[in-house]
Each structure stands twice: as C-alpha cells, then as structure tokens.
C-alpha cells in the first residue's frame, strides 16, 4: 500500500513538474516565435524601405543629372557618357550602374567605379531576366509604355545583389530621348559581409549572412530568387530569443522551485513512509491483540477457535485425535474480592505460565477471559493422555501461588471432550466439553470430567432452559406443587411450601433440581422467582390461616429491587404479608452480610416472616441466628436419613431443636419419612414437621382436598 501510494504521489509529482516545465517551455517557445516573427517583419520592412530609398535616391540622381541635356545633343553617345561620368561620385554607394535602352543597348556604364560596357551589363543580366533588353516592352490600353520602375534582391549562386531599375521616361521629371526611345537606369549593390554587418548593426540583428542552404527557421530568413524565379539563396540571421533570455534569468528560480517541490515531495514521502510504518506496526499490534489475550499473553478465544478448526481439519485428513480441555478456576472471585483485581491479574499470569509448562509441543493453551482457559491437545490425543494432562493440571493449580508475598490457594474444574469420538464440529465439541465442565463443578469441583453420553440429558436441559424457560414463564406454562407443613402431632396442616415444576411439552415433568441452577446461570432466576411468588400468593388466598413458605434464591435476594418486588406482588395479589414466609439459605448471607441484614429488616418490617433453610449444614449457622432476625429454622433432611435414636445425628437434632426453642424460634424438621422419626422429633420439641410421611409435593387441588378433612394424615400415622 505504501509503495503504491508513493508511486502514485511520485507520478503525480512528476506530471506536475512536467506540466510546469511544459508550460515554461511553451511560453519560452511562443515568446521566441513571436519575437522572431516581429523581427522578420521588421527586417523585411527595413530592407524594403532601404530598397525603396535606394530607388528613390537613384531617381533623384537621374533627375538632377545632365542626362536630359546630353540626350538632346546631336552627339548623344558622347554627351551621355560625359553626363554619366559626372554621376560616378554620387553613385559611390552602388557597386555598378548602367544607362540602357529598352532593347538592352548600353549607353554608359560603371562597375566598381570603373567604366563598364555591354560585357558588365551582360554579367548583371545573369541575376535577373527582368532587366531591359530581355523582355518585350509593355504598353497600357492607351498605347503608352508602362512604367517599369522596380527593385529587388537577386541571387546567382552564392552571390546576391540589390538591383534597382529606373524607367527614366516615367519619372516625375521625365528624361526622354527623341532618337533612343525608352531609357532605363540600372544600378546594383552587392550584399557583401560588410554591408550585412552594417545592416545587422543598424537593426540590432546578430549573424546576418547569405547562404545557399535553406534555413530551418523560415522566420529567421528572407528568400532571394535566382534569375529563373527559383529561390536559391537566403538572407538569414540569428533571431532574438527573449524566451531563452527569460528562461536563463529565471533558471535558478525555477531550479529553486523544483528543489522546493522535490523537498516537499521527499518530506511527504518520508511522512508517508513513517505513517506506513506506524500503520503496519499498529496493524501488527491489532492482529496480535486480536489473536492474543493481553493479560496472560496466551492466544485468545478467536485464536483458539481458528486453531481448533485447523486441528479438526487435520483430524479428518490424518485420522488422528483431538482433545479439548476447558478449565475453570475455582474460588477465583474470592481472590479478587479479598486481595483486589491486581492480585487477581497476577494470579492469572501465573496460572498461564503453569499451564504452558504442562502442555506438550504442538498443544495450544488459550485464555477465554475471566477465569476460563482452554487447551487443544493434538497428535496422539486420547482419553488416557487427556486424563493424564487433566490430573497434572489439577496437581499444578492446587499448589499455592505466591502473589505479592501472599500464598493463595485455588483449584480448578476441567471438562474434556474428544474428536472425532464425541463430535467433529467445533461448536458441538465445545458444548460437550462445557457440559463435562459443568458435571465436574457439580461433582464437587477441583476435578476433571470427560464427556459421557449420559451427560446429554444435562446438555438438553441446559439448552431447553435457555430456549424454552423464558417462554414458559411469560406464557404461564409452569406449575406449583405444595408440600404440607404439619403440627408436631401430625394432625393439623399449619402451612405449605411452594415448589415449582415444569411440565415440558416434550420432556414431561421436569423437577427444579434440573433447571434452577441453570436458570441462575442464565439470568432467568429473578423472573422465575417472581412468577413463583405471584402464583403461590394467588393460590394461597383460598387457604386462610395457612402460612405460605416460598424459597428465595441468593441471586434473587441480592437483587437491588428484591424487597420492592415482594411488596409489589403482595399488593398486586392482595395476600396478607403476615402469612408469607420466605426461606433463605446461608448462601444468601455469605456474599454481603450487611446488605442482607438491611434487606431482612426491611422485609420483616412489612410483616413478612423469614426462615433459615437447611439449618445445620453451614459452618456459621449459629452466627446467623445471633445476628439475623429469623422467625423459624428448618433442620435439614440430611440429619434424619440415617438417624438412630441414640446416635450422633439424633444428638445433633435434639440440640438444634432445643437451641431454636431457647431462642424463641419455631423449629421445623424436613425429610420426615418414618413413624419413628415422627415420634422422635415430636419428643425433642419440634413445632412443625414436613416430609413424605405426611405428603409429597402435590397440586393446589390436593391441598384443597386435604384441608377438607378433619384429620388428613390419621390413616397414614396409624399405618
């Protein structure tokens, strides 16, 4: 591009210079031509004027002479010779002169101041065939002889003369002879170098000379004819060339202008070259940044995709295998929040270096962004090799990182997919590896998982959530089931817990365990939770006296408009806030305890109750009970699954129940499935029970039926 720009600019500059030079040359030539034309006209007019002057002078000399008197004498020849001799002094400017009759008879003559006769005149007649004696006399219509005064430049070979012929009979004072008839005075003057030099000096013309070679410039010459009418000699001179003089005078100025333009051109080219270099460097940097992660120095997602396409193409041709490993760092967000983003950036760079050290030559390590990395393993990639690499990565990233003299520990989750075993298309292969990564995270993190066909169910659910869940929320295609919460004696329903279900048109009833977490990842949990609360409040309006328990997602609870949205839904449905109980897990409280405390105070100020769900499973539940104002705790079902009356679980349940009662909280036990569990929990002081022993989650219509019974669970408890 730079070369073409310089070439274009150079051509334009050259054309400009050529155009300028052409204009100057044209002006110079035109000035020279016009001056040569004017000079030619001046010289031609001056010569004609000189010839006329010589002709007029000769006429005056003839009139002033004694020729007329001599012609009247009886001895005409002698008298004419004597009179003509008297004119020699006055004819000094002429090289020769003759007095001749119309028939060419020489009466008197002079050549170079010496007497001359017919022989001299005969030599003169070689210059022109118009001299008297060579052509018949011409008469006018009245029968009178025509005047034959004329003068001209004539040439013979390389000799030229100024020839003047005077008809003495037709002068202002005619000179006639009664015996000789018409008489002519013929004089000539040779065009000698001296004469031409004199003319040159008189007209300020240089180099005037006579030549028999046709001059190339017609404006710097005058043609002189031969006796036969052919042009055989030229009077030429060196023409004035004012254009050349002007060009010489302004030559340095023009050179200076040319140098100035050349300097400007060189400057522009230099600037263009510098700009081209900068553009090339920037384009290279852009290309590098377009394909490289700036923080880690690793190839970015774009380069990863291109490399994966190339690897899959080689896989088709060579029949080799390709493994894709997607890596997600565990607890990286906590590092950013605790130590700051600078420490997080340093940690990313160290992770990149460790991954590069583990990769084989030919493998590609890439960073997608955030805490996500990817590796393409090529060549002899197999489940064994990929698994070994995954194990090495887990071991390497589990080792502490030294960031600003602080040891930081993280882990990672890895998802692995293979081509062509799982798929030979890039997008599909990456989705399968992402599914395996999701499985590794759900399996406890800090582990790797290879894609298995049974993971397709999770992948389908994930796609379904992304594609169909929003539509299901907007079009009211979800359902709520309710699980009763009963009194400790098992006879009375005191409340219900709302649980969402998704009756999919293709996959049937989908439990919340399969789509809630994905809805949280994809930003659908807030509209989903609002739909659940709105529908539950609407259904519970027909169950006066029952408390309505609704689960709250941590993401929903941290939403800035959470309290306002809850109150808006209560006002919209007309549901009594005192009957609503929101169930929170300790995950709601960990992220930002101060913000959580403020939101809880606002919600309780409006009469809404709060329950701590999954009590006993967290490491700081006791702290939460002391700081946050809960109304109820729910003992997690995990303590009842393998509980024995005298075992550790029984002791823990007994302690939690007494702790809740001591703090003035209602105590509810979840997961009650046997009569023995019922009797134990009733004995330790639980206020409410919930579990399959009494009822599974059922539609609202079944709750209507159970409420219509005086002792809905009597038969179950008796059995």
N, C-alpha and C positions, 0 to 999 in steps of 0.2 A: 504494500500500500504506500509506504514511504517512497520507494523507487518510482512508482507511477506518479505520485504527487510531484516529486522533484522533476521527473521527465516532463510532465505537463507544464509545470511552472517554468522549466528551462525553455521549452518550446515557445511558451507564451512570451517569455523574456526575449528570446532570440527573434521571434516575429516582431516584437515591439521595436527591438534595436534595428532590425532590417527595415521595418516600416519607417523608422526615423531616418535611417541612412538613405532609404529610397526617396523620402521627401526632400532631404537635403540635396541629394544628387539631382533630383528632378528640378528643384529650384535653381541649383547651380547651372544645369544644362540650359534651362529656359532663359536664365539671365544671360548666359553666353550666347545663346541663339538670337535673342532679341538685340543684344549689343552688336553681334556680327551682322545682323540684318540692317540695323541702323547705320553701321559703319560702311557696309556695302553700298547703301543708298547714298550716303554722304560722299564716298569716293566716286561713285558713278556720276553723281550730280556735279561734283567738283571737276572731274575730268571733262564732263560735257560742257561745263562752264568754261573751263580752260580752252577747250577746242573752239567754243563759240567766240571766246575772247580773241584767240589767235586768228580766227576767221575775220572777225570784225576789224582787228588791227591791220590785217592784210588788205582788207577793203579800203581802209583809211589811207594806208600807204599808197595804194594804187591811185586813189582819187587825188592824193596830194602830190603825186609824181608828175613828171613831164611827159608821161606816155601819150596822153591825148595830143599834145602838141607835136610829139615826134611822129605820131601816126598820120598827122596831116601833112608832113613833109613829103616832097617828091621822092627823096631818097629814104624811103621808110625803113629799110633794114638797118641802115647805118644809124639813123636817128633813134630807132627803137633800142639798138644795142647801147648807144650812148646814154639814153634815158634810164635803161635798166641797170647800167653800171652805177648810176648815181644812187640806186636803191640798195646797193650791196651793204652799205654801212648800217642801214636801217633793218636789214634782214639778217643781222648777226645772230638772232635767236634761232633762225632756221638753218638747217643743215644744207638745204638746197631749195632753189626756186626756178620756175620756168614760165616764160610767156609763150603760149602756143595757140595756134588756130584750132578751129573746130575739127579740122581734118588731121590734127596732130603735128602740124609743122611747127618746129621750134624756132621762134623768132629771137629769143635770147634766153640765156640760162646761167645758173650759178650752182656750184656744188662744192661745199666746204670752202666758201669764199673765193673759189676759183671759177673762171668762165667755163661753162659747160654747154654742150650742144645736144644734138639728137641722140648720141650714144648714152649720155647721162639720163636723158628722159626715157630712153628705151629701158634702162635698168629700173627706173621708177615705175614704168608701166607693168613690171612684173609683180608689183604689190597689189594692183587693182586693175580690173578690166573695165572700170567705170571712167577712166581718165579720157580726156578728149582725144579723138583720133581712133578710139577702139569701139565706139558705139555710134550709130547714126544720130543726127540731131533730132530733137523732139520739138514739135510745134503744137501750139494750142489751137482751139477751134477757129480763132480769128486769123490764123495763118502766121501768127508771130511765133518767133522762137521762144521756148520756155526757158525760164531761168534755171541754171544748173549749178547754183552755189551749194557746196556740200563739204563736209569734213568728216573724217573717221580715223579710227585706229586700224591699221592694216598690218599684216604679217607675212613674211616669207621665210620659211624655215625657222630659225631661232632669232631672226631679226624682225623688229617691229618699228613702225613709224607712225607719227601723227601726220596725216595727209589732209591738206586744205586745198580746195578747188574753188576759185572765184570766177564767176561769169561777169566779165568787165562790161558787157552790154546792158546788164540789168542792175548796175549799181545805182545808188541814189543820184550820183552824177555819172551817167553812163560814159564809158570810154569806147568809142567806135572807130572803125576804120572803113572808109569808103571802098578801099581796094581789097582788104583782107577778110572782111566778113566778121563772124563772131569770134571773139578772142577770150582766152582763159588765162588766169594767173594761177599756177600750180606751185604750191610750196609744201615742204615736208620737214619734219623734225624727228630724228631718231630717238627711240626710247632707250637711252644709254643708262648704265648703272648710276652715273652721276645725276642724271635727270630724275631717275626713280628715287634716288636718295633724297634729292631736293623735294620731290613730291611727298615722300614719306615724312620728312621733317615738317613740311607745310601742313600736312593733315594728321600729324601725330600717329603715324602708322608705322609699324615695325616690319622689316623684312620684305619690303615691296620689291618684286623681281619679276622677270619674264621667264616663262617656262613653256616648253612644248609638251609637257606631260600633264594630262588632265588632273587638276587638283581634286582631292576627295571632298573638299568642302566648297560647294558652289557659292556660299555666301562670302567666301574669302577670295574670290577671283572674278575677273572680267574676261569674257571671251573676245579674242581678236581673230577675225576671219582671214583666210587666205584669199588670193585673187579669184579663185573659182567658187568662193562662197563658203567653203568648208572652214570649220573652226580648227585651226591648227596650232594656235598659241594662246596663252592665257597670261594675263597680268594678275599676279597673286601676291598676297601679303599675309603676315601673321595677324590674325584678328585679335582684338582686345577680348580678354576673358575676365570680366568683372566677377563672374560667379566663382572662378578659381581663386581670384584675389580674396573674395569674401570668405571662401572656404579656408584659405590659408590663414586669414586673420582670425577666424573663429575655430580653427582646428583644435587649438589647445582647450578652448571652452568645450568643444564637442567631446574631446578626449576626457576632459574632466567630468562632463555629464555622463559619458559612457562608464568611466570608473566609478562615479557615484552610483549609477544604476547597477553596475557589477557588484559594488559593495553592498547595496541594498539586497540584491539577489543572493549574494553569499550569506548575508545576515539572515534573510528569510529561510534559506536552505538550512543554515545552522539551527535556527529556531525550530524549523520543521523536523530536522533530524533529532534535536533534543526532545521535541514533543513526541516524535515517533518512538524514541527510546523509552520515554516515560510511559507512553500508552502501552508499548509492548510489555514493560515491567508491570504495569497495572493489570493488563490482561492476564499476564502470567500469574500475578498475585491473586486475581479474581478466580482464575482457573484452579489455582492451588486451594484457595479458600472454598471454592465451590465443591471441591472434592476432598477437603480436609477439615477435620474438627479443630478449631482454633485453640481450644483449651488443652486438649490432650495431645495434639499433633497426629492423631490417628486419622485414617480415612473416615469420612462421614457416611451417613446413610445413602447418599446418592452414589458414592464410590462403591459402597457395599453392594447395592443393587446391581450396578454395572458388572462388578466382579462376579457376583452370583450368576448373572445371565451368561457370562463367558464360561464359568465353570460348568453350568448345566449344559451349554452347547458342547463343551469338550466331553462331558459325560455321555452325551448321545453318540458322539463320534467314536470315542475310545472305549466305551463300556465300563468306565471307572465309576467310583462312587464319590458322592459329595455329602458332607455332614455340615449342618447349620446349627450353631450353638448360640442361643440368646441368653444373655446374662443380665440379671437384675440385682443390684446391690441391696442388701438388707440393712436397715437402720441408717441409711444414708441421710434421710431427712432429719433424724435426731442429731446427727453430726452437724448439719447446717444450723439447726436451731440452737445447739449448745455452744458450738465453737465459732460459728459465723461462716459466711459464704467463702471467705478467703481460705479458711481451713478446708472447707469442702472442695474448693478448686484444687488445692494442693493434694488432697486425698485422691481426686480423680486422676491427676497426673501420675501419682504413684501406682494406682491400680493399672493404668495403661502400661506403665513400664513392666509391671509383673506379668501382665497378660502377654506382652510382646516376648518376654523371656521364655514363656511356656510354649509359644506357638512354634511349629516346625517351619523350615524354609518352604515357601510356597503357600502357606496358610495366610489368611487375611484377618487381621484384628481391627475392628471398627468400633467407633462410639456413635450411637444414635442420638444421644442427647440425654441430659439429666444423669441418671444413674444406670442407663441402659447401654450394654455393649453387645457386640455380635462377633462371631468368629466363623469363617468359612474354612473347613478342613477338606483339602482336595487330595488327589492321588489315591492312595490305598485306604481311603476313609471307610471305616466300618463301625459297627456298634462297639466293638472292643476298643478300637483306637479312640473313638469319640468318648466312650465311657472313661477311658484312662485319662484323656485330656480333661474331662469334667472333674474327675477326682483330684487331679493336680491343681486345677483352678480353685476348687473348694479349699484344698490344703493351703495354697498360697495366699488366698484372700482372707483366710481365717487368722493368719499370723498378724500380730499387731502392726499398725502403721505409725511411724514417728512423724507427727505433724506439729511443727513449732514446739519441739521438745515435749510433746504430749503424746502418750501412747493411746491410739484409738483402735478399737476393735470393731470390725464389721463382719458380715458374711455375705453370701450371695445365693441366689437360686438360679438354676440353669435348666433350660428346656432345649432338647435336642431332637432334630428331625433329619431324615436321610433321603437322598435322591440317588437312584430312582425308586427306592423301596417304598417311600411314603408318597412322593409326588415328584414329578419332573418339571413343575411350573413354579416360578419364583414366588408369586403371591400365595399360592396354596401352601408351598413348603414353609414359608414364613409364618403363616397362620397356624400350621400344625406345630411348628416349634414354639409358637406363642402359647398354644394350648398345653404343650408339655411344660412350659414355664409356669403357667397358671396352676397346673397339677403339682409342680414342685413347691410352689408357695403354699398351696392348700395342705400339702403334706407335712408342713412344719418348718419350711424354709431351710436355708443352708444345706441344700441337697440338690441333686440333679435328677431329671426325669427324661426318659426318651419317649417319644410319641408311641402310643399304643392305639390300636383300632378302637378300643372301648372308650377312649377319650373323645371320640366323635360325638358322643352324646352331649358332653360338656360344650364342645365346639358348636353343635347345633343349637343348644340352649343359648349360648352367648350370641350367636347370630340372630336367633329368634328374639332375644331381648332387645338387641339393637334395632331390629327391623319392625317388630310387632308390639312390643310392650307399650311404647308411647301411643300407638294407635288404640291399644286395648284400654289404656287409661282415658284417652279422650272420648272413646265411644262406649264407655261404661261396660266393658266386657270382662271385668274381674268379679270375683265373688268373695264374700266374707263368711268364714265359719267362726263359730263361737264355742269356746270351751268353758263350761261352768266352773265357778269357784264356790265351794260349798262350806257350810259351817263345820266345826270340828266334829260334831256328832254325825255329820253326813246326811242330815235330814233336810236342810234348807239351802237353797241357792242364794248366795249373797252377792254374786257378781258374775260377770262373764269377761273373758279375754278375747279380743277380736284378732283373728288370724286370717291373712289374705291368701286366696287361692286363685289360680289362673287356669280356667278351662279353655285350653287352646283348641282351635278347630281341627288341628291335625294331630297334635301330640297328646291330646287328652288333658287330664287334670295335672297341672304342674305344681309341685309343692314349693313353698317360699325358699327352702334351702337351696334350690337350683337357680333362682333368679334374683334374689335380694342382693347378694354381694355384687353380682354383675351390674344390677341397676345402680348400685352405689358408684361403681367404677365409671359408668357411662353418663352420670349426671341425671338419672331418672328417679332417684330415690325421693327427692323432695316432692315432685308431683304425685308420685305413688303414695307417699305417706299422707299427703293432704287428701287424696281420694279415700284412703282407708279411714281416716278420722271423720271425714264428712259422711261417708256411708255408715260407719258404726254409730255415730250420733243420731243419724236419721233412723236406723233400725232400733236403737235402744230407747227411742221415745215411747215405744209401745210396751216397755218393761219398767214401769215406775217402781222405784225403790231399789233397783239393782245398780251396783257400781259397774261402770264400763272401763275396762283396762285396755289401753292401746299402747303398743310398743313404739318407742321413738328411736330412730337411727341416729348415731352420733353425728353424721353429716347433716341430717335434718335439724338436730338440736343446735348445732353451731351456726346455722343459717341466721343472718342478721335479722330477718323478719319472722323468726320462729314464733315468738310469743304473740306478735300481732296476727299472724296467720291462724294460730289456735283460737284466739279470741274472736277473730272474724268468722271462723267456721262455727263456733258455738253460737254466735249471734245469728248467723245465717240459718242454722238448723233449729234454733230455739232450745237447745239442750242445756240442762242445768249443769253449770261448772262443778258444783259440789259432787256430782255423780261421776265425773270423769277422773280417771286415774291414769297418769302417764308413767309407763315403766321404762326406767333408764338403766343402762349398764354402766360399769365403771369406765368403759371406753369413752363415754360422753364426758367424763370428768377429767380424764388424764390430759387431754390436749391443752385446755386452758381453764384451770380451776376457778380463777377469778371471774371470767366471763360466764362460766357455768353457774356459779353461785348467784350472780346477778340475775341471770335468766330464771333460775329456780325461784328466787324471791319474788320476781315479777309474776310468775305463773301461779304461785301459791297465794299471792295477794288477791288474785281473782277467784279463789276458791277451788282451784284445780288441785287434786292430790297427786303425790309423787311416790313411786315405789322403786326400791333398788332391786333390780332383777339380777339373777344368778349370784345371789349373795353367798360368800364363802369361797368363790373361785378366784378372786383377785387377791393381790398381795397387800392391798391397803384398804380393804372394805371398812375396817374399824375406824380409820381416819375419816372416811367419808361419813360414817354415821355420826361422828362427833361434830364435823364441820357443816355438813349439809342437812337441811331440814327435810328428811323423808318422813312419810306417813306410814310406810309399810316396807318390810323386807320380804323377799321371796327366796327361800332356801333352794339351791339348785338341785335338780334331779339326780346329779351325779352322786350325791351323798346317800341316796336311797337305793341305788341299783344293787349294791352288794352289801347292804347294811345287815348286820346281825345285832340282836338285842343287847349284847354285851361287848360288841366290837368297837373299833376306833370311830367308825362313821357314826354309830349311834351316840357315842360320847360327844362328837362334834355337833350333831344335830341338836342334842339336848342342850349343849352350851349356847348355840346360836339362838334357840328358842327362848331360853332364859334371858339372854342378852337383849333380845328385842323387847321382851316384856318389861325388862328393867328400864329400858329407855323410853317406854311408853309407846312403842311401835306395834302395829299389827304384824303378825307373823303368818306367812303363807308358805306351805311346803308344796313344791311341784313334783310331778312324776310319781304320784301315789298310785300303785297298781295292785297291791295286795291288801287283804284284810288285816294282816299282822302289821303292815306299815301304818295302816289307818289307826289301829289301836295304840301303837307306839307314839305316833305324832299327837294323838288326842291326849295321851298321858303326859307328854312333855310340855303341853301348853300351847300348841299351835292354834291360832284363831281360825285359819282357813286352810282348806285342802284343795288340791287340783291334780287331776290325773285320770288315766284310763279306767281306774277302778270305778269312777263315777260316770265319766262320759268322755268320748273322743270329741275333738272339734266337730261341730255339727252346724248345718244351716240354721238361719234365724227361725225358720218354721218349726224346727225340732225344739228350739228353746221355748217357743210358744207352747208346744205340747207339754214339755216338762214343767213349765210354770203352772200349767193347768192341773197338775197332780199334787195332792197334799203331801205325799212322801215319795218323791220321784225315784229315789235310789234304794228304797226299802228292800225290794226283791234282790237287788244286786248285793247289798250288805248281808242279807240273810243267807244267800248262797255262799 
